[in-house]
Each structure stands twice: as C-alpha cells, then as structure tokens.
Amino acid sequence: MSNLLVQNIKHTNNTTAMSVDTSGRINISNVPRVSCHHSTNGNLNTTTGESFFQTSVTFRHQTGITYSDDTNGRFTVPIAGTYYVHFKTIIYDRTVNYQIRKNDAEVTAGYVAGAGKGWNWLDMSVLDAASASDYYTVIVESQSGGSGGHYTGHGGTGHNSFDIVYVGG
C-alpha cells in the first residue's frame, strides 16, 4: 500500500492551493465565494425588475467573485464549474416573486403570497453550472398587495443574505 504524504499543495509560483493540518482537515483557501447582505438596516422598497443588490452591499467574505456596484448588482464568477447560489430575505405584507438569474435568464424563482399576512421569509437556493465570466443577480420579478408601510425586503445582517460558492469543476 502506498501513501502520499503532503502538508501543502502549491502552484509553481509558490501560491498555496491546499493545506492539510495535523488532524487531517483540508483547507482550500482560494475557492471562489461571496457572502454578503444589503447594508441598509431597514425597509427596502425595491422596484419590479430591479436588482435587490444594486447598491449598499456589505461583504462578509469575498474571494474571486467580483461585484458590480451599479444598477445591475451583478456577481461575476471567475472560473467555469458548479456553484451553490443562495438568497434569503424577509418580506412584510406583500406578495413578491424573486428570481435568481444568470446572465439575465432565470435559474430559479421564489414566491411569497404575503399580502395582508405580515412577516414572511423567502429562502431559495440552487446548484448551477456556470462558465467563466457568467454573472448572477437577484431580481424582484413581480409584487402586489399590501398596505402602507409594506416593503419587498429588509436590509441588515439578519434580514437578508446572498451567497455564491464554487463547489467543483
């Protein structure tokens, strides 16, 4: 029986791609990923067809995936492969349909029939194959109902999040 004994796997430019600690745990430090939330700590009244993350984004973690801080709110992946994409938000007194889109085409959608029902959580995710330079956005596809003070999302750390993680080639 043969054993391959390593502590680090490196590129020829000496960049560590992977390390193994003394208990056998593997650390892959440069996996493309992003985790963020809308910075506004309060009500968000987004417009139909608008990106949820077009401005005011706070990053928890960002490696390799770039963000366009403009009306597009795009998150662009650096390499081809499979990505886990996740979005959650809380909605008050509205019926709202959100979409996660890749290159402006729907990948998955989430719907909350919440008009007149108070607080509702929307939580959706998908595994998706992407090419290098593909981009993801979260769009408010449609909304209706509600009374004064309604909103289509809520900013702040605990009220919304968007995550993309590369899971393999």
LUMLOMI-66509 format. One record per residue (C-alpha): z, y, x; residue in three letters. Coordinates in steps of 0.5 Angstrom, whole numbers, padded with zeros to 4 digits, always signed. Layout:
N
ZYXALA ...
end
This chain:
169
+0000+0000+0000MET -0002+0007+0003SER +0002+0013+0002ASN -0001+0020+0002LEU +0005+0025+0004LEU +0004+0032+0003VAL +0008+0039+0002GLN +0002+0044+0001ASN -0005+0043+0000ILE -0009+0049+0002LYS -0015+0052+0003HIS -0019+0053+0009THR -0017+0061+0009ASN -0010+0058+0009ASN -0008+0060+0002THR -0003+0055-0001THR -0006+0052-0007ALA -0001+0047-0009MET +0006+0045-0006SER +0011+0039-0007VAL +0018+0041-0007ASP +0023+0035-0004THR +0025+0033-0011SER +0017+0031-0013GLY +0016+0037-0017ARG +0009+0040-0016ILE +0008+0048-0016ASN +0001+0050-0017ILE +0002+0058-0016SER -0005+0061-0018ASN -0007+0058-0024VAL -0011+0063-0029PRO -0006+0065-0034ARG -0004+0071-0038VAL +0002+0072-0043SER +0003+0079-0046CYS +0005+0083-0052HIS +0004+0089-0056HIS +0008+0095-0053SER +0009+0099-0059THR +0016+0097-0061ASN +0015+0098-0069GLY +0010+0097-0074ASN +0002+0096-0073LEU -0003+0098-0078ASN -0009+0096-0075THR -0016+0097-0078THR -0020+0091-0080THR -0025+0089-0075GLY -0020+0092-0069GLU -0017+0088-0063SER -0010+0087-0064PHE -0009+0088-0057PHE -0014+0094-0056GLN -0008+0099-0052THR -0001+0099-0051SER +0000+0092-0048VAL +0006+0089-0044THR +0005+0083-0039PHE +0010+0078-0038ARG +0005+0075-0033HIS -0002+0076-0031GLN -0006+0071-0026THR -0013+0071-0025GLY -0015+0073-0032ILE -0017+0081-0033THR -0015+0085-0039TYR -0020+0091-0041SER -0015+0097-0044ASP -0020+0100-0049ASP -0022+0099-0056THR -0025+0092-0054ASN -0018+0089-0052GLY -0022+0083-0048ARG -0018+0078-0044PHE -0023+0075-0039THR -0023+0068-0036VAL -0024+0068-0028PRO -0027+0060-0028ILE -0030+0055-0032ALA -0025+0050-0036GLY -0021+0049-0042THR -0016+0054-0044TYR -0010+0054-0048TYR -0010+0060-0053VAL -0004+0062-0057HIS -0003+0068-0061PHE +0003+0070-0066LYS +0005+0076-0070THR +0010+0078-0076ILE +0007+0081-0082ILE +0010+0085-0087TYR +0008+0085-0095ASP +0000+0084-0093ARG -0005+0078-0094THR -0008+0078-0087VAL -0014+0074-0084ASN -0013+0074-0076TYR -0019+0071-0071GLN -0018+0069-0064ILE -0025+0070-0062ARG -0029+0068-0055LYS -0035+0073-0053ASN -0034+0076-0061ASP -0035+0069-0064ALA -0029+0066-0068GLU -0026+0060-0064VAL -0020+0059-0069THR -0017+0063-0075ALA -0010+0064-0078GLY -0009+0067-0085TYR -0002+0069-0088VAL -0002+0070-0096ALA +0004+0075-0096GLY +0002+0081-0101ALA +0009+0082-0104GLY +0012+0077-0101LYS +0016+0081-0095GLY +0016+0078-0088TRP +0011+0072-0086ASN +0010+0069-0079TRP +0003+0068-0076LEU +0002+0063-0071ASP -0004+0060-0068MET -0007+0056-0062SER -0013+0053-0060VAL -0015+0049-0054LEU -0022+0051-0052ASP -0028+0050-0046ALA -0030+0057-0043ALA -0035+0059-0038SER -0033+0064-0032ALA -0033+0071-0035SER -0032+0069-0042ASP -0027+0073-0046TYR -0022+0072-0051TYR -0020+0077-0057THR -0015+0077-0063VAL -0019+0081-0069ILE -0016+0083-0076VAL -0021+0080-0080GLU -0019+0082-0087SER -0013+0085-0090GLN -0011+0086-0097SER -0005+0088-0102GLY +0002+0090-0100GLY +0005+0097-0102SER +0008+0103-0098GLY +0010+0101-0091GLY +0006+0095-0090HIS +0003+0093-0084TYR -0001+0088-0081THR +0003+0086-0075GLY +0009+0088-0071HIS +0010+0090-0063GLY +0015+0089-0059GLY +0017+0083-0054THR +0020+0078-0060GLY +0015+0080-0065HIS +0008+0078-0062ASN +0005+0075-0056SER -0002+0073-0054PHE -0002+0067-0048ASP -0008+0064-0045ILE -0007+0058-0040VAL -0012+0055-0036TYR -0011+0047-0037VAL -0016+0044-0033GLY -0024+0043-0031GLY 
end
